[in-house]
Every structure is written in C-alpha cells, then in structure tokens.
Amino acid sequence: MTDPLRRALEEAREGGELLEGLALDRAGAENLDFSELTCRRLTLRACRFTGCDFSGTAFYDCDFTACQFTACRFPVSYWKSCRLTGCKGDGGDFRRGRFKDCALEDSVFRYANFTASVWDRCTLAACSLTESTLAECRMTKTTLQTVDLTGAELFRTPLKGMDLSSCTLDRVSLSESCAELRGAKLHAGQAAVVARILGIEIVP
C-alpha cells in the first residue's frame, strides 16, 4: 500500500496501538479507524481526513497545520500539549473530549459538537465556532481571543472569570437567566446582546 497514513495506521495496530513521531505533508485518509490509538509527536501539514473515526484517541505533543477533518468523529478523545493552526473541522463530533494545554489558532469548527468537553489551560485565538454546540462544557484557565461564537449553544457552560470582550456573541443560546455569562468580562455592545436575550429593550 502506498497511502502513508493507512500504512502508519496498520503499523500502529500491529505495534501496540501507538502512532509516534510521524511527519507528513499533504497526505490523505478516508474512512479509516484511528480509534483508541495513542498518538505522540505527530507533525501533519495540509493533510486531509474524511469520515475517519478518532473515538477515544489520545494526542500528545501533536502539531496540525492547515489540516482538514471532514465528517470526522473525535468523541471522548484526549488532547495534551497539542497545537492546531489553520485547521478546519466543520461538523466534527468532539463530545466529551478533553483538551489540556492546547492552542487552537486561525481554525474553523463551525457546527461542531463539543458537548460536555473539558478545556484546561487552553488558548483559542481567531477561531470560528459559529453554530457549534458548547453545552455543559467546563473551561478552566482557558482564554478566548477574537473567537466567533455566532449562534453557538453555551447552555450550562459557566464562563465566569473569562474575558469574552473580543469575541462575537450574536445569537448565542443561553439559559433564560443568562447565568452562563455571570462573572465574565464583556464590552458594552455584548451587554446589549445579553439584554435582548433577556427580553430587555435598550432605548437609545
């Protein structure tokens, strides 16, 4: 087989479920099962994954640059000290994923499902999470910078202590009391958005 990702997957399955030290440019994978693997020190650039299953996969010290994940599944995955730059994962399933010491930059995860995910000491910068589901998440010491959350569902995700002043919060879904935003830092325009959710009319 000449497909480098398929070949690496076969070797990992035969060698203890460990995929380590792989560096690839412009490789592709379609409908492959990467579930339950341990991935260490992967460096992937401009790679394309379509319909792949990463359920329960653990990523350590991995670097993804300009990679695309189309219709891929990552439920209950674990990410430690990983960086995703210029990546795209529209509609991805990241339910109950755990992210620790990770950085997501200039990446797009529209319509993705992050329900019940955990974010610890992460940074999201210049990312689009429009129409994504971020319900019942836990975020600790995590920073959001110019993140587009238009239409995102934030139900039961406490954002206390987080600076959201550079983020877009139009049409976000919150509980009736907007308790999710209690204690978060907003700018004046965002306060008007919250007021509309609460049914408060702002008179100029």
N, C-alpha and C positions, 0 to 999 in steps of 0.2 A: 504493500500500500504506500502511496506517495503522500497522502494527506498528513502533514506533520502533527496536527492536533489529534487526529484519530490514532496515529501511531503512538504518540505520547500517552494517550488515554489507555491504550492496550498495555503498554509497558507499566503504567501505574497500577492497573488492575492485577497484573501478574507479579508486581513487586511490592505488595503491602499497602496498596491504596494511597501511595504518596506520589505527588507530582511536584518535582522540585527543580529549581534552577533553570526553568525553561525560558528562553528568549526568542520571540518570534515577531516578524513583521508581515502584515497583510495575509495572515493565514485565515482560513475559514472552517467553520464546523456547523453541521446541520443535523438536528435531531439526535445529538449524542448524549449519552448518560454520564454526566460527571458527578452524580450524586454521591454524598458521603465520602468524597475524597478529601485529603489534606493537601493543600496547595501552598508551597513555600517559595518565596523569592521568584515569582513569575514576573517577567517583563514582556508585556504584549503591547504592540503598537499597530494601530489600524487593522485590528483583527475583527472578524465578523462572526457572531454566533447567532444561529437561527433555530428556534424551537428546542433549545438544549435544556437539560434538567440538571440544576445545581442544588437540588434539595439536600439540606444538611451538610453542604460542603463548607470546609473551613479554609479561609485565606489568611496567610501570614506574610507580611512584608512584600505584598504584591503591588505592581505598578501597571496600571492600564491607561494607555494614552490613545485617544481617538478610536476607541473600540465601540462596536455596536452590538447590542444584545436585543434581538428581535424575538418577541414571544418566548422569552426565556423564563425559567422558574428558579427562584432562589429561596423558597421558604425554609425557615429555621437555619439559615446559613450564618456563619460566623466570620467576621472581618476584623483583623487586628493589624494596626500599623500599615494600612493599605492606602494607595492614592489612585483616584480616578480623575483623569484630566481630559476634557473634551470628549467625554463618552456619551453614549445615547442608549437609554434603556426604557423607551416608552412602553407602558403597559406591563412592565415586569412585575412578577409576584415575589415580593420581599417580606411577606408576612412572618412575624416573629423572628426576624433577623436581628443579629446583634453586631453593632459597629463600635469598635473601641480604638481610639487614637487614629482615626481615619480622616482623610481630606478628600472632599469632592469639589472639583473646580470646573467651571465652564461646562457643566454637564447637564443633560436633559433627561428627566424621568417623568414626563407627562403621563397621566393616567396610571401611574404605578401604584401598587398596593403595598404600603408599609405598615399595615395594621399591627399593633402590639409589638412593634420593633423597639429596640433599645439602642440609644445613642449615648456614648460615654466619651467625653473629651474629643469630640469631632468638630470639624470645620466644614461648612458648606458655603461656598462662595460663588456668586454669579451663576447659580444653577436655576433651572426651571423645573418646578414641581407642580405645574398647573394641573388642576383637576385630579391630583393624586389623593390617595387615602392615607392619612396620617393619624388615624383614630387610635386612641388608647396607647399612645407611644410614651416612652419615658426618655427624657433628654436631660443629661447631667453634664454640666460644664461644656456644653456644646454651643457653637457660635454659628449664626446665620447671617451672612452678609450678601445683600442685594439678591436675595432668593425670591423668585416669583412663585407665590403661593396662590395665585388667582384660582378661585373655585375649588381650592383644596379642602378636604374634610379634616378638621382638627378636633373632632369631638372627643372629649375626655383625655386630651393631651395637655397637661399643665405646662405652661410656658413661663412660669414665674422666674424673674431674675434675668430673662433673656432680652437682649437688645434687638428688637424687630424693626427699628426705625428706618432701616434701609431696604426693607422687604416690601413686596406688593401683597396686600391682604384683601384685595377686592373679591367679593362674593365667597369668602371662606365660610365653611359650615362650622358653627359652634353650638354649644348648648344654649338654651334660652337665656341663661344668666350671663353668658359670655365668660364663665368662670375660667376658661382655659387661658384667657389673656390677663387674668388678675395678677398684678405684680410684674408684668412685662413692660418694657420701655417702648413707647410708640411716639410717633410725631403727630402733630395736630391733625393732618389730613387723615391719618389712620383712625384717630379717635372718632372722626365723623363717620367712617365706615362702621365702626362698632356701634355707634349711636343708631345708625339705620337698622342694624341687625336687631337692636333692642326696641325698634319702633319709635325712637325719639326723633322728632323733626327738628333739624337745625335751621334756625332763622338767621339769614344774613343781616 
